[in-house]
Amino acid sequence: MANVTLTRDQRLVIWVAILASFVSFLDGSVINVALPAIARELGGGLTTQQWVVDAYLITLGSLILLAGSLSDVLGRIVILRIGLIGFGVASLLCAVSISPEMLIVARGIQGIAGALLVPSSLALITSNFSGVARSRAIGQWTAGTTIAFLAGPILGGVIVDSVLGWRWVFVINVFPIAAVLILLVLLGHKDVREHGVRIDILGAVLCVLGLGGPVYALIEQQHYGWGSPLILVPFIAGILCFAGFIWRQRAAKQPLMPLSLFTVRNFAVGNIATFFIYGALSLGGFIVVVFLQQVAGFPATFAALATLPISLLNIGLSSWFGTLSGRYGARWFMGFGPIVGGAGYLLMLSAGTHVDYWTELLPGVILFGLGLSATVAPLTGAILGAISEQQSGIASAVNNAVSRVAGLIAIAFVGLIVGPRLDADGFHRVLIVTAVLLIIGGVVSAIGIQNLRHAKEPQPTSGSEAVS
């Protein structure tokens, strides 16, 4: 690749984009480690832990599509500033929460602000770079967000186990936020606003209600039962609202989620696979860290380190698998990768209340890490490679939203799968469900994905972008 000389403003843009996204990704990766400590202090047990995760994902997943329209209408810098300040305020509210309810509301506000960060930060890169420089800038952005995933759980474990406690898991967000706000002042860019863009407020409201109602019912049914109106009404109303959201996307002139994208086979099949695979990632990541602390008695730091091999394997191998996928096609990588990952979770079934990490968990963790490394880059490449460059932004946003919603729904099901309390048997049930979801994702990919490598000059995927 030829050397690319960046201007001062371009270097600032890269740092703004990396740090702004870093905040959102760090919070998403750090929270699981802090959940047992939060439940011990504030109470509420497994239900509180589910809501602390899902309150964030409901607002983030349902509003991330709206954020793209807002940045077009109001300007990317404006939306980025609003998101940063909102995320910082919400983080401090999380840190000073005195009840589960206060923390859950603050996490929902965090999700709203987080939805504004990622699309706006990537839009800054695409509007300030082109050609080789753009590819390099996106690669640097991806590397920065990967570091957040890698460092987040370890940092969270150290903080939770230290005298600082879980509240500082949220306080640390303030420091990168302050840095980005200072960089934006130094950048001094004028905002670019698109004319003629309409904001689909009705679609956004229907999406939030359509996700929130069923998730509320799934989490709270263990307290009230499925026969209670407190469960049935929001569940049915939510389903109707989500159906209304789909109808709205057909009828709106400028929909949040253009349904025409799903007429492209690899985009449609890839997003179905994304739903199962990323639902499994959220479910497995949640249960392993929580089980190791609450049942097996591991310190938060070691529970975080338990999944470190997954990140290391993904960093080391995903680019290689992305190159192979570009050469031979994504289909079989997307097929065998999730199935291998599912086998890794099945290997963990030997773990009981007294866990020997090295013999009972580590082999499964490594096998899952290998499967995930073979999956992520080909999956991203197959989905975005099927869509024209002009629609790549909205296609990426839709795929990102699908992955978030998949995690949201998976976490909502934890209570149903585990039962009244988390023990070794409940842990095993979640492992099996996680494995099944991964295997389904692999089978869907193997059957439905088409290898688009018949053109005269096939373009390999870089393998550097992962759906976050």
Secondary structure, DSSP 8 states (H G I E B T S, - for coil): -------HHHHHHHHHHHHHHHHHHHHHHHHHHHHHHHHHHH--HHHHHHHHHHHHHHHHHHHHHHHHHHHHHH-HHHHHHHHHHHHHHHHHHHHT--SHHHHHHHHHHHHHHHHHHHHHHHHHHHHH--HHHHHHHHHHHHHHHHHHHHHHHHHHHHHHHSSS-TTHHHHTTHHHHHHHHHHHHHH-------SS----HHHHHHHHHHHHHHHHHHHHHHHH-TTSHHHHHHHHHHHHHHHHHHHHHHH-SS-SS-GGGGGSHHHHHHHHHHHHHHHHHHHHHHHHHHHHHHTS---HHHHHHTTHHHHHHHHHHHHHHHHHHHHH-SHHHHHHHHHHHHHHHHHGGG--SS--IIIIIHHHHHHHHHHHHHHHHHHHHHHHHTS-GGGHHHHHHHHHHHHHHHHHHHHHTHHHHH-SS--HHHHHHHHHHHHHHHHHHHHHHHHH------SSS-----S-----
